[in-house]
């Protein structure tokens, strides 16, 4: 590792984008990096370590050959997941919704793209070592160069028929080889390693960027939302449609 990156590897505790949902209260406790889980529904809590691309220049339908020019830098993203909520929500083949939309950890620093260019391999991939630990025990390790597409292709695809703007954040996908509890549960056919519990500390380190660390703590009870009612499937008759008027 280049000497200029050594300082970045000091552990940093941070939580951002903390919000209350039906299953979790993720509290923004920046001083000690803790976040909390509540009681309703979300018991299979997991981590998802990814790299994160920060856009520096806006563009639309960007050519992969020039997409790297739109990247300002990189940071670490822990895309927390409530897998039981996610499975329930995705039965209708839509997005994971509240199974994902409750917290993300970003940090510890934003490293500009030029600083990581020495890590780029001949195929255009950043070759950064990644490791995730729970309570000090290594759960998985991987290389960012094992991605299916280089970051320039990801930026180009994200900009297809739309815009990416300066300041936008693009997740690069979970690391493999044990970097994602959901992957391990699928491979093992069981909840092994176990889901995260209050008191667990999740630590992620990416070469050249640094380390983020968060503790799971107990959260409050949350209001119960009732199940969907059986719908009567009534339909308006022709007279009602004919009588309809614009507001």
C-alpha positions, 0 to 999 in steps of 0.5 A: 500500500502506498504510504500516503494511504496508511493514515486512512486505515485508522478505524473510523466509526460513522453512521449516515442516513439513519431513519425510522421504519416499521422494523428498525430505528437506526440511530445516528450515534456518530460518536461511537458508531452504534445503530439499533434494531427494533422488534417488529419483523426485522430479525435477520439483520445482515451487512453488505459491503460494497465499494461506492462510486461518487460522481464528479461530473454530470452526464447522460448516455455516457460512453464507457470509454469516457465514463471514468472522467465523470468519477470524482472518487470512492468510499466504502458503503455498508448497505445494511439489510433486513433479510426477512423483511426483504424476502417478504417484500420481494414476493411480488418481484418488486424492490426490497423496499424497507428490507433495505431502506433503513440505513447505510454506512459511508466512510471513512473518507472520500478518496479521489479517483487519481489516488486509486489509479495505482491500484488499477489493473490492465483490464481497468478494474480497481484491485483493492483488497476487502475484508469484513469482520464481526466481533473481530472474527473474519467473515469474508475477504475479496478483491474489487477486481473480481467485479463483473464490470469495471466502474466505468461500465457501471457509470455508463449503464447508470446514465443510460436514458437518464442522468447521473449528477455530481454528488450522486453515489453509485454502489458497486455491488456486494463483495463475494467470498463471504462478504455478504451474510445472505450469500453465506446463508444461501451457500450453507443452506442455514443461517450460518453465520447467525444473523447479527444481534445487538452488541455485534460490531461489524468492521469493513476495511478496503485497501486504500480507503480505510475502515468503517465500524458499527455496533448493533444495539437494541431499539425501541418497540415500533407500532404494528402495521396490520396485514392487508385486508382482503379486497372486495374487487368491486368495479365501477359500472358504466353509469359511474364512469359516464358520470365522472367529471374532471376535478 
